[in-house]
Amino acid sequence: MRDVWSLYSDKVMEHFKNPRNVGEIENPDGVGHVGNPVCGDIMELYIKVNDNTITDAKFKTFGCGAAIATSSMVTEMVKGKSIDDALEISNRAVAEALDGLPPIKMHCSVLAEEALKSAI
Amino acid sequence: MGRIYLDYAATTPTHPEVVKTMLPYFTDAFGNPSSIYSYGQEAKGAIEEARVKVADLIGARNEEIVFTSGGTEADNFALKGVAYANENRGNHIITSSIEHHAVIETCKFLERSGFRVIYLPVDEYGLVDPDDVEKAITDKTILISIMQANNEMGTVQPIAEIGRIAKEAGIYFHTDAVQTVGHIPVDVNELGVDLLSMSAHKFYGPNGVGALYIRKGTKLTPFMHGGEQERRRRASTENVPGIVGFGKAVELTQQEMSREAERLTYLRDQLIKGLLERIDHIRLNGHPLMRLPNNVNVSVDFVEGESMLLNLDLEGICASTGSACSSSSLEPSHVLLALGLSPEQAHGSLRFSLGKWTAEEEIGRVLEVLPRIVAKLRAMSPLLKSHR
């Protein structure tokens, strides 16, 4: 029987259940604040940069399962990357790293990419 | 504890007794009710028996009941049927801003074909003011359509009062009673309605069958053209097993409605009280008293509905939300926005709808689990910080 579960991949659910890097960074080197309450997703991404490398990333998100999972995934993906490499991360790459998102949830991955670019 | 189903307003499981009653009509008594041989007439008789039960439930005459494919069709039939048949009298329709999509979208369709529709506001509890209905009437008004109870937040409208206004003005009055029929007493004469929509799968009948009550003398265009079924008002070979199941569901609900409404009201109030006590920054949506016995709808500040639903599902609890994130549109529930809620509050809404198999322990389980879920999600919410 199909239920709400099969809406998302196991990977999305795993990040949703155990989100990585939740929180804020004190004195961050960059903050991205994107989304709006009307569409129901708000993401805040904090990064710490040392010597052109992202050393730490944290997030706070108000939103659906996909919004939380993409936030979690993008913080994992940027850590240890150079600014230039981090800018190369696309929304599609975030979605792929989560083994895909339902079509109506792809905008969540766009939000994650925008939050990252805005933080940088 | 197994899965806890608290989404009875979305659909109910078909009662095993109903299924048992339906089964012969798929096989042994499979005939087409339009056929004159006994197979056909047997099916025809079963439909008429069901019609008597449905009519009796709402105080109607048998010939005033037209079977449909469900509540959405009944709403479409009522609105388009009256609009097209009465164009010569006027083009103005009065409805509310909290109707089900089956009414709202039908009204929008009619607006595109030249009708004018006014969508009345509601107060903070979701109530339509009968005075507003009266003031909205023009010499072009041909139809008033106000739902009896809202599917999302459960507020029950003063339909009888609006019925008196409609009658005095000589305007057809339709009510979408999909959430009330089978749950609370509904009588078309007490309510003063000319048209009333109902659906079987909301009270343990099968999906895909419903009915429209049409008061004798009401002028409306047939919904489907074709054969002569349903006194030429709705062509199509009848869904015999579905209609038989609908009749059985009516029979079962009549036996236990008042007892069940009392039981559910108690559980509903336990859940509301418990949620308000255990979670801060939470509000009840809808009217505290003029409310369906089985509906609980709350908005939890700083968290989004779908993420709460997913967490509840991980605990085996099925509920629903007015958040856009759970639908393909990006707009949150039009009903909750009409109550004056902010988009954030509408996104943070949760609906629990109780039913026949809801046990007190299940309510306890929700009260144990939800505060934990809310705390977890709030810890990652950027809204909570800006609130502090």
Chai-1 contact restraints between the chains, C-beta under 6 A:
chainA,res_idxA,chainB,res_idxB,connection_type,confidence,min_distance_angstrom,max_distance_angstrom,comment,restraint_id
A,V4,B,D313,contact,1.0,0.0,6.0,A-B,restraint_1
A,V22,B,M380,contact,1.0,0.0,6.0,A-B,restraint_2
A,P37,B,P343,contact,1.0,0.0,6.0,A-B,restraint_3
A,P37,B,E344,contact,1.0,0.0,6.0,A-B,restraint_4
A,V38,B,P343,contact,1.0,0.0,6.0,A-B,restraint_5
A,C39,B,L330,contact,1.0,0.0,6.0,A-B,restraint_6
A,G40,B,E304,contact,1.0,0.0,6.0,A-B,restraint_7
A,G40,B,S323,contact,1.0,0.0,6.0,A-B,restraint_8
A,G40,B,A324,contact,1.0,0.0,6.0,A-B,restraint_9
A,G40,B,C325,contact,1.0,0.0,6.0,A-B,restraint_10
A,G40,B,H347,contact,1.0,0.0,6.0,A-B,restraint_11
A,I42,B,P382,contact,1.0,0.0,6.0,A-B,restraint_12
A,E44,B,P382,contact,1.0,0.0,6.0,A-B,restraint_13
A,K60,B,M380,contact,1.0,0.0,6.0,A-B,restraint_14
A,K60,B,P382,contact,1.0,0.0,6.0,A-B,restraint_15
A,T61,B,M380,contact,1.0,0.0,6.0,A-B,restraint_16
A,F62,B,E304,contact,1.0,0.0,6.0,A-B,restraint_17
A,F62,B,S381,contact,1.0,0.0,6.0,A-B,restraint_18
A,F62,B,P382,contact,1.0,0.0,6.0,A-B,restraint_19
A,F62,B,L383,contact,1.0,0.0,6.0,A-B,restraint_20
A,G63,B,E304,contact,1.0,0.0,6.0,A-B,restraint_21
A,C64,B,E304,contact,1.0,0.0,6.0,A-B,restraint_22
A,C64,B,E306,contact,1.0,0.0,6.0,A-B,restraint_23
A,C64,B,S307,contact,1.0,0.0,6.0,A-B,restraint_24
A,C64,B,C325,contact,1.0,0.0,6.0,A-B,restraint_25
A,G65,B,E306,contact,1.0,0.0,6.0,A-B,restraint_26
A,G65,B,S307,contact,1.0,0.0,6.0,A-B,restraint_27
A,G65,B,L310,contact,1.0,0.0,6.0,A-B,restraint_28
A,I104,B,S328,contact,1.0,0.0,6.0,A-B,restraint_29
